Amino acid sequence: MTVNDIAKTLEELAPLAHAEEFDNVGLLVGDPNMEVTGILVTLDTLENVVDEAIEKNHNLIVSFHPIIFKGLKKLTGSNYVERVVLKAISNNIAIYSMHTALDNSKMGVNAKICEVLGIKGTEVLIPRPKSIKKLTTYVPLNDAEKVKTALFKAGAGEIGKYSNCSYSLEGIGSFKADNEANPTIGNVGEIHFEKETQINIIYSFEKEKSILNALFDAHPYEEIAYEVLTIDNTNQNLGMGMIGTLEVEMDEKEFLLLVKERMNAAVVRHSKLLGKKIRKVAVLGGSGAFAIGSAKSARADVFVSADIKYHEFYQAENQLVIADIGHFETEQFTKDLLVDYLTKKIPNFAVSLSESITNPIKYL
């Protein structure tokens, strides 16, 4: 398999189009056509990780955080980023990053946190806005099913746990072909009336190119009438953070100790305990202060995240408990998620969980 083959497999889990605009994801170093000898999965790509890849004869590193985040103006080895890139290039090792593409995946970072903490009935905490589109087109009655089947195959018509979703109306379409046209039905220079089906179908924004290509390939007309709209419906499958419930409610301190144990956290920084039971839990891996308001609006009892600043703890406002367990700690199990996913997708292929320590924060 090539690097590009592995990238396509990873994009099934976390399409790069789902990453935030500020991010730098995908293949950061290496040749997409290089044959892969093995995959090393890590949270961060540091020099010791590249050394580990060399030792294990794995020439593709799949990393959660991107080692190249801002533009590089030179490669002299003057800092850790440049040294990693130089070492990877000199040893013919490719580096692929997923970061916020996986953050936004319903089966990604936050789903893994929920799994570890035993949170059930999960939903996306902050759904991605403007990410659902609607296609309307008009097809002769006899061709409607063929066109719908092509659109479904391209990924249109998926709503939550349902697929092949569409809505159709029958009516009469009219057109007049000019002298340079080559109409499928009707005659040049004559107004033609045709019984047609209006097809309405929604899709996730990143699938637009393949869906429109499917429409153009399957539709019988020379000129295709269609409309594309961006709609404001909540996207159930895409967005930051997750919220769900514990099977059995717990005391606040009991729950925080459970989080500390299961997430291997050295310390839990938290806002004032409120003397209430914990049942509804919101989580967001990595820096999550921006989601405190969403957790309160969703009526979470506790919000588990990282990188909460001093004044941001005040935002709890006696409505919930904010728990900061550390950036690395919230994201550490992402490696396991990716190893499990790749092992199932490409069995009998060398996929290794990195043993290198990459957490830059230490505790006494």
C-alpha positions in Angstrom: 0.0 0.0 0.0 1.1 3.6 -0.7 1.0 6.6 1.6 -1.9 7.8 -0.5 -3.8 4.5 0.1 -3.4 4.9 3.8 -4.5 8.5 3.6 -7.7 7.6 1.8 -8.4 5.0 4.6 -7.9 7.6 7.3 -10.2 10.1 5.5 -13.0 7.6 5.7 -12.8 8.2 9.5 -11.9 11.9 9.4 -12.2 13.7 6.1 -9.6 16.5 5.9 -12.4 18.9 4.8 -13.8 18.5 8.3 -10.7 20.2 9.8 -10.9 23.8 11.1 -9.6 26.5 8.7 -6.7 27.4 11.0 -5.4 23.9 11.0 -2.7 22.1 9.0 -3.7 18.5 8.3 -3.0 15.7 5.9 0.3 14.7 4.4 2.9 17.1 5.8 6.1 15.3 4.8 6.8 12.7 2.2 5.9 11.2 -1.1 2.2 10.2 -1.4 3.2 7.5 -3.9 5.8 5.9 -1.6 5.1 2.2 -0.6 4.5 1.9 3.1 6.5 -0.6 5.1 4.7 0.1 8.4 2.7 2.7 10.3 3.6 4.2 13.6 0.8 6.0 15.4 1.6 8.8 17.8 0.0 11.9 19.4 3.0 14.1 18.6 5.8 13.7 16.0 9.0 14.4 17.9 12.6 13.4 17.2 12.3 10.3 19.5 9.2 9.3 17.6 11.1 9.5 14.2 13.9 7.4 15.8 11.3 4.8 16.9 9.9 4.7 13.4 13.4 4.1 12.0 14.1 1.4 14.5 10.8 -0.4 13.7 11.2 0.1 9.9 8.0 2.0 9.7 8.2 4.7 7.1 4.8 6.4 7.8 4.0 8.3 11.0 0.3 9.0 11.6 0.2 11.8 14.1 -2.7 13.5 15.8 -1.0 16.9 16.2 0.7 18.5 13.2 4.4 19.0 13.6 4.2 21.7 10.9 1.6 24.2 12.1 2.8 27.5 10.7 4.8 28.1 7.6 8.5 27.2 7.6 10.8 29.7 6.1 14.0 27.6 6.5 15.2 24.2 7.4 18.4 24.5 9.3 17.6 22.4 12.4 17.5 25.4 14.7 14.4 24.2 16.6 12.6 20.9 17.3 10.1 21.3 14.4 12.9 21.8 11.8 14.9 18.9 13.3 12.0 16.5 13.1 11.2 17.5 9.5 14.9 17.1 8.5 15.3 13.8 10.2 12.1 12.5 8.6 13.1 13.6 5.1 16.7 12.2 5.4 15.3 8.8 6.5 12.5 8.8 3.9 9.7 8.8 6.5 6.3 10.4 5.7 4.2 12.3 8.3 0.5 12.5 8.2 -1.5 14.6 10.6 -5.3 14.4 11.5 -5.8 16.9 14.3 -9.1 18.8 14.1 -10.4 16.6 11.3 -10.5 13.9 14.0 -11.7 16.3 16.7 -14.8 16.9 14.5 -15.4 13.3 13.8 -18.3 11.6 15.6 -16.1 8.6 16.0 -13.0 10.5 16.9 -11.2 12.1 19.9 -14.3 12.9 22.0 -16.0 9.6 21.3 -13.0 7.9 22.7 -13.1 10.0 25.9 -16.7 9.0 26.3 -15.9 5.4 25.8 -13.2 5.5 28.5 -15.4 7.3 31.0 -18.5 5.1 30.3 -20.6 8.0 28.9 -23.6 6.7 26.9 -26.1 8.1 24.5 -23.7 10.6 23.1 -24.4 13.6 20.9 -22.1 16.2 19.3 -21.8 19.2 21.7 -21.1 21.9 19.2 -22.4 20.8 15.7 -20.5 22.3 12.7 -22.6 25.1 11.2 -23.3 25.5 7.5 -22.1 22.0 6.8 -25.2 20.5 5.3 -26.3 21.2 1.7 -29.4 20.5 -0.2 -29.5 19.5 -3.9 -32.7 19.9 -6.0 -32.8 18.7 -9.5 -35.4 17.7 -12.2 -35.3 14.4 -14.0 -37.6 12.6 -16.5 -39.8 10.2 -14.7 -38.2 7.1 -16.2 -34.7 8.2 -15.2 -35.5 9.3 -11.6 -34.5 6.1 -9.8 -31.3 5.8 -11.8 -30.3 9.3 -10.8 -31.2 8.9 -7.2 -29.3 5.6 -7.0 -26.2 7.4 -8.4 -26.6 10.2 -5.8 -27.0 7.8 -2.9 -23.9 5.9 -4.0 -21.9 9.1 -4.0 -22.9 9.7 -0.4 -26.0 11.9 -0.6 -29.2 11.3 1.4 -27.6 10.4 4.8 -29.4 11.7 7.8 -28.2 10.5 11.2 -28.5 6.7 11.3 -30.5 6.7 8.0 -29.3 6.5 4.4 -30.9 6.8 0.9 -33.1 9.6 2.1 -34.8 11.9 -0.5 -38.1 13.6 -1.3 -39.6 13.6 -4.8 -42.4 15.5 -6.5 -43.9 15.0 -9.9 -44.6 17.8 -12.3 -44.2 19.2 -15.8 -41.0 20.6 -17.0 -40.6 22.7 -20.2 -37.7 23.8 -22.4 -36.9 24.9 -25.9 -33.7 23.8 -27.6 -31.9 26.3 -29.7 -30.2 25.5 -33.0 -26.8 24.6 -31.4 -28.4 22.2 -28.9 -28.5 18.4 -29.1 -31.5 17.6 -26.9 -32.0 14.1 -25.5 -35.7 14.4 -25.9 -37.7 17.0 -27.8 -36.9 18.8 -31.1 -34.7 21.8 -31.8 -36.7 25.0 -32.1 -39.8 23.6 -30.4 -41.1 24.1 -26.8 -41.2 20.6 -25.2 -43.2 19.6 -22.1 -41.9 16.6 -20.2 -43.2 14.8 -17.1 -40.4 15.1 -14.6 -39.6 14.2 -11.0 -38.2 16.9 -8.7 -35.6 15.2 -6.5 -34.6 16.9 -3.2 -31.6 15.4 -1.3 -29.2 16.6 1.4 -25.5 15.8 1.8 -22.5 16.8 3.9 -20.5 19.7 2.3 -17.3 17.7 1.7 -19.1 15.3 -0.7 -20.3 18.0 -3.0 -17.8 17.4 -5.8 -18.5 13.6 -6.0 -22.2 14.1 -5.7 -22.4 16.7 -8.5 -20.2 14.5 -10.7 -22.6 11.6 -10.1 -25.5 13.9 -11.1 -23.8 14.9 -14.3 -22.9 11.3 -15.2 -26.4 9.9 -14.5 -28.7 12.6 -15.7 -29.9 12.1 -19.3 -30.2 15.8 -20.3 -27.6 17.8 -22.2 -28.2 20.8 -19.9 -29.1 19.9 -16.3 -31.2 22.1 -14.1 -30.2 21.9 -10.5 -30.0 24.1 -7.4 -27.5 23.8 -4.4 -28.4 25.5 -1.1 -26.5 25.6 2.2 -29.0 24.9 5.0 -28.9 25.7 8.8 -30.0 22.2 10.0 -28.0 20.8 12.9 -25.4 18.3 11.7 -25.7 15.3 13.9 -22.5 13.7 12.8 -20.0 16.6 12.7 -18.7 19.0 15.3 -16.6 19.6 18.4 -17.1 17.9 21.8 -19.6 15.4 23.0 -22.3 15.2 25.6 -24.0 12.1 27.1 -25.0 10.5 30.4 -23.6 8.1 32.9 -25.5 4.9 33.5 -25.6 5.6 37.2 -25.3 9.1 38.7 -22.3 9.8 40.9 -21.2 12.3 43.6 -19.1 15.1 42.2 -15.8 14.1 44.0 -16.4 10.4 43.2 -16.8 11.3 39.5 -13.7 13.5 39.4 -11.6 10.7 41.0 -13.0 8.3 38.4 -11.9 10.7 35.6 -8.5 11.0 37.2 -8.0 7.3 37.4 -9.4 6.3 33.9 -7.7 9.2 32.1 -4.4 8.7 33.9 -4.4 12.3 35.0 -1.7 13.4 37.5 -4.1 16.2 38.8 -7.6 17.4 38.2 -8.1 21.2 38.3 -11.7 22.0 38.8 -14.2 24.8 39.6 -16.2 24.9 42.9 -18.1 21.7 43.6 -21.9 22.3 43.8 -23.1 19.5 46.0 -25.1 18.0 43.1 -25.1 14.5 41.5 -23.3 14.0 38.2 -25.3 12.4 35.4 -24.9 14.5 32.3 -21.3 14.9 31.1 -19.8 17.1 28.4 -16.3 16.5 27.1 -13.9 18.1 24.7 -10.4 16.9 24.1 -7.6 19.5 24.0 -8.1 23.2 24.6 -11.8 23.4 25.3 -12.6 26.7 27.1 -14.5 27.9 24.1 -17.1 25.2 24.7 -18.0 26.1 28.4 -21.0 28.1 27.2 -22.2 25.2 25.1 -21.9 22.8 28.0 -23.9 25.1 30.2 -26.6 25.5 27.5 -26.8 21.7 27.1 -27.3 21.5 30.9 -24.3 19.4 31.6 -23.5 18.7 35.2 -19.7 18.6 34.5 -17.5 19.7 31.6 -14.2 17.7 31.2 -11.6 19.4 29.0 -8.1 21.0 29.2 -6.1 24.3 29.1 -8.7 26.2 31.1 -7.3 29.6 32.2 -7.8 31.1 35.7 -10.6 33.5 34.7 -12.3 30.9 32.5 -13.1 28.8 35.6 -15.4 31.7 36.7 -17.6 30.9 33.7 -19.0 27.9 35.6 -21.2 30.3 37.4 -22.5 27.7 39.8 -24.2 25.9 36.8 -21.8 23.1 36.3 -18.4 21.8 37.4 -15.5 22.5 35.0 -12.7 19.9 35.2 -9.3 20.4 33.5 -7.3 17.2 33.4 -4.5 18.3 31.0 -4.2 18.6 27.2 -2.2 15.3 26.7 -4.4 13.5 29.1 -7.6 14.3 27.2 -6.1 13.2 23.9 -3.8 10.3 24.8 -6.3 7.5 23.9 -6.6 8.9 20.4 -3.5 6.8 19.5 -5.4 3.6 20.6 -8.4 4.6 18.6 -6.3 5.0 15.4 -4.4 1.8 15.9 -7.7 -0.1 16.4 -9.2 1.6 13.3 -6.2 0.9 11.0 -5.8 -2.7 12.2 -9.4 -3.4 11.4 -9.3 -1.6 8.0 -6.0 -3.1 6.9 -5.4 -6.4 8.7 -2.1 -8.2 8.2 -0.3 -4.9 7.9 2.3 -3.5 10.3 0.5 -0.9 12.5 2.3 0.0 15.8 1.3 2.2 18.8 4.2 4.5 19.5 5.9 3.9 22.9 7.7 7.2 22.8 6.7 9.7 25.6 5.6 13.0 24.0 3.9 14.8 26.9 5.9 18.0 27.5 4.3 18.6 30.9 5.7 17.0 34.0 4.4 17.0 37.6 6.1 16.7 40.9 
